[in-house]
Structures are given as C-alpha cells and as structure tokens.
Amino acid sequence: MKNWVEWHDAYDMPGSALAVRLEIVVGHVADAVTSRAPGAVRLVSMCAGQGRDVAGALDGHPRRGDVTGRLVELDPANAAVARRLVAGTALQVLEGDAGHSGAYEGAVPADVVLACGVFGNVADEDIRGTVAALPELCADGARVVWTRHRRAPDVTVDIRRWFAEAGFRELAFDAPDGLEIGVGVHELAVPPRPWSGGRRLFTFVRVPRS
C-alpha cells in the first residue's frame, strides 16, 4: 500500500487529477450545504482523509456554523490533519474504520454524505452494497457526493445505475476531458430507511487511486 499521507500530495499539484477532483467535490459539497433548509446541516464523510474537501467547502461558506457531523478516517496522521482543518466547526473527526457501519452510529441520518476516495479502492460488490445501504445513512432528500476513476472497465456506469436502483436521483456527473476522474452527486428521492447498523459496508482492497 502507498503511504496515505503522501497520497494527498497530489492535491497540491495544480492541474493534477486529484487537484481537479478536489475542486469539483468542494463545489458540490458547498452546494449541498446551501441546498438544505435553514437550521443544522448534518454531514458525514467516509474515508475522509485529511478532510480537505469538507474544509474547502466550508471555508467562507455562509452556513459554516450550521454544519455538524462526522469525518471518519482510519489513518491517524491524516485524521490529525483533518482535525486541524475543521477546527472551529462543529464537526467531529473519528479515527476509525469507515467500512464498518458502527463508525456512523449517532451521526446519521445525514443531510450530506461524502464517499470520495472510496469506490476506487474496494471491490465492485462492496460498492454496490454500500450504495444500497446509503438510504439508511441519509436524511430525507440528502445528497451524496462520490468519486470513482473511469479507467477501463469504467464502473461509474454501473455505480450510477446502482444509485438509481437504491432510490437516488442523479443531480450531476462530472467527467472532465483528458482526465480519468468521475464525480457524481445523487439526491435521495425515496423515504430514508431506518438505521440498522452492525455490519460491514466495504473493505479496502487496492492501493490508493484517483
């Protein structure tokens, strides 16, 4: 496995796939927060890494003070960076296994869910199972922002279908020319399901990828 801290270095390289992806995700997360009704906005980020997407979305956002919730990250060094970046907000950084539903106990249902940097590192059946479980993590009308590379075979086609099957409406899918990244935004269009918890959602099986 690559060093997960060093993996983040590409975010600081202008024009890199990760830098472009970060910019897109930041915009979608900011829009998702804006879209919610007045009051508290609960956010959950799976495999949050250093939390740059969440921190960037909330930097200067007029509703920064409304956002609560949890960033889940297993790597202690990345979790420490995330805590520093979201300091001054009501967000909690949990150092734990985002692949197990127990990591979200007490933090769901969420209005905004991030699954960025997840689907490129787990088996396809785990992607499908996680998408199917998302209505349990979501509040009514919640938005999910997710990423997955588009290298052959391009699984984003299947992921988008799995979201539809799970009751989500697609709001956006960004596939920048010349890059293999994909960023999707889906909104829950069916009633949320009751939280069941107590199960594994996914297991990382690959080295870090875009």
C-alpha positions in Angstrom: 0.0 0.0 0.0 1.1 3.5 -0.7 1.5 5.9 2.2 -1.9 7.5 2.7 -0.4 10.8 3.8 1.9 11.1 0.8 -1.0 10.2 -1.5 -2.5 13.6 -0.6 0.5 15.4 -2.0 -1.1 15.4 -5.5 -3.8 17.7 -4.2 -1.1 20.4 -4.1 -0.1 19.9 -7.8 -2.1 22.3 -10.0 -3.8 20.5 -12.8 -3.3 17.1 -11.3 -6.3 14.7 -11.4 -6.7 14.9 -7.6 -6.4 18.7 -7.6 -9.2 19.0 -10.3 -11.3 16.4 -8.4 -10.9 18.3 -5.2 -12.1 21.5 -6.8 -15.2 19.8 -8.2 -16.0 18.0 -5.0 -15.6 21.2 -2.9 -18.1 22.9 -5.2 -20.7 20.1 -4.9 -20.4 19.9 -1.1 -20.8 23.6 -0.7 -23.9 23.5 -3.0 -25.3 20.6 -0.9 -24.9 22.5 2.3 -26.6 25.6 0.7 -29.5 23.4 -0.5 -30.6 22.4 2.9 -33.4 24.1 4.8 -32.4 26.6 7.5 -31.0 25.1 10.6 -28.4 22.4 11.4 -26.9 20.5 8.5 -25.5 17.1 9.4 -22.6 15.9 7.3 -20.8 12.5 7.2 -17.6 11.8 5.3 -16.5 8.2 4.7 -12.7 7.7 4.4 -12.3 11.4 4.9 -8.5 11.5 4.5 -7.3 15.0 5.5 -10.8 16.4 5.1 -9.7 18.9 2.5 -12.9 18.6 0.6 -15.1 19.4 3.6 -12.8 22.1 4.9 -12.6 23.7 1.5 -16.4 23.7 1.1 -16.9 25.3 4.4 -14.2 27.9 4.1 -16.1 31.2 3.9 -19.4 29.5 3.5 -22.3 31.5 5.0 -23.7 28.4 6.6 -20.4 27.1 8.0 -21.8 27.4 11.6 -24.8 25.2 10.7 -22.7 22.2 9.8 -22.3 19.4 12.3 -21.4 15.7 11.8 -18.5 13.4 11.5 -15.5 12.7 9.3 -14.3 9.1 9.6 -10.6 8.4 8.8 -8.5 5.4 9.8 -5.0 6.8 9.3 -4.0 8.7 12.5 -1.8 11.2 10.7 -4.5 12.1 8.2 -7.1 12.3 11.0 -4.8 14.8 12.8 -4.7 17.0 9.7 -8.4 16.8 9.3 -9.0 17.9 12.9 -6.8 20.9 12.3 -8.6 21.8 9.1 -12.1 21.6 10.5 -11.1 23.3 13.8 -13.6 25.9 14.7 -16.5 24.0 13.2 -19.0 21.6 15.0 -17.6 18.7 13.0 -16.0 15.7 14.8 -13.2 13.6 13.3 -13.4 9.9 14.3 -10.3 7.9 13.9 -11.9 4.6 12.9 -12.9 2.1 10.2 -15.2 3.8 7.7 -16.0 0.4 6.2 -18.0 -0.6 9.3 -21.4 0.9 9.9 -20.5 1.4 13.6 -18.4 4.4 12.6 -21.6 6.3 11.8 -23.6 5.4 14.9 -25.0 8.6 16.3 -24.0 10.7 13.3 -26.8 9.6 10.9 -29.2 10.3 9.3 -27.0 12.9 7.5 -28.0 15.7 5.1 -24.8 15.4 3.1 -22.8 12.2 2.7 -19.3 12.1 1.1 -18.0 8.8 -0.4 -14.9 10.3 -2.0 -11.8 8.2 -2.5 -13.7 5.1 -1.5 -15.1 3.4 -4.6 -11.8 3.2 -6.4 -10.3 1.1 -3.6 -12.9 -1.5 -2.9 -14.4 -4.5 -4.8 -17.4 -3.8 -7.1 -19.7 -5.9 -4.9 -18.8 -3.7 -1.9 -19.5 -0.5 -4.0 -23.0 -1.9 -4.8 -23.6 -2.9 -1.2 -22.6 0.5 0.1 -24.8 2.3 -2.4 -27.7 0.1 -1.4 -27.1 0.9 2.3 -26.9 4.7 1.8 -30.6 5.3 2.3 -30.0 4.3 5.9 -27.3 6.9 6.3 -29.3 9.7 4.7 -31.9 12.1 5.9 -34.9 13.0 3.7 -33.6 14.4 0.4 -30.0 14.1 1.4 -27.2 14.5 -1.2 -24.4 12.0 -1.7 -21.2 13.2 -3.3 -19.0 10.3 -4.6 -15.9 9.7 -6.7 -14.5 6.9 -8.9 -11.9 6.8 -11.6 -13.1 6.0 -15.1 -10.3 3.6 -16.2 -11.5 0.6 -18.1 -13.6 -1.1 -17.3 -15.5 2.1 -16.3 -17.5 1.1 -13.3 -19.0 4.6 -12.9 -21.7 3.4 -15.4 -22.7 0.7 -13.0 -22.4 2.9 -10.0 -24.8 5.5 -11.4 -27.3 2.7 -12.1 -26.9 1.3 -8.6 -27.7 4.7 -7.2 -30.9 4.8 -9.3 -31.8 1.3 -8.1 -31.3 2.5 -4.5 -33.8 5.3 -4.9 -31.5 8.2 -5.7 -31.9 10.9 -8.4 -28.7 12.0 -10.3 -28.0 15.7 -10.0 -24.6 15.8 -11.6 -21.8 13.6 -13.0 -18.5 15.3 -13.8 -16.1 13.6 -16.2 -13.5 16.2 -17.2 -12.0 15.8 -20.6 -8.4 14.4 -20.6 -8.7 13.1 -17.1 -10.0 9.7 -15.8 -11.8 11.0 -12.8 -15.5 10.9 -12.2 -17.5 12.8 -9.6 -21.2 12.1 -9.0 -23.9 13.8 -7.0 -27.1 12.0 -6.1 -30.1 13.0 -4.1 -32.3 10.6 -2.2 -35.7 10.6 -3.9 -37.3 7.9 -1.7 -38.0 7.9 2.0 -34.9 7.2 4.1 -34.7 3.7 5.6 -34.4 3.0 9.3 -30.8 2.7 10.6 -29.9 -0.9 11.1 -26.1 -0.7 11.7 -23.9 -3.5 12.9 -22.5 -4.6 9.6 -19.5 -4.2 7.3 -20.1 -2.0 4.3 -16.8 -2.3 2.5 -13.2 -3.4 2.8 -10.2 -1.6 1.1 -8.5 -4.0 -1.3 -6.5 -1.8 -3.6 -3.7 0.8 -3.5 -4.8 4.5 -3.5 -6.2 5.5 -6.8 -7.9 8.6 -8.2 
